[in-house]
Amino acid sequence: MDIGILFKIAGIGIIITVICQILKKSDRDDIATLVSIVGLVIVLAVVVGIVGDLFNEIQAIFGLT
């Protein structure tokens, strides 16, 4: 696993948090909620890809293909 993936996920989290705080301060709570859900979906897509790669590696190691 590459440490860059962790930085990418942390960067997405920081950006989403800043955007949500700006939107909440400007009384756009509904859009802030939507932005946080979109950020969660993006991070989950990255994690699902990583887990898929992990399963492929496990199959290759144990010869289960």
Summary of the structure (lengths in Angstrom):
residues: 65
radius of gyration: 16.6
end to end distance: 21.8
largest distance: 55.5
contacts: 144
relative contact order: 0.12
helix: 88%
strand: 0%
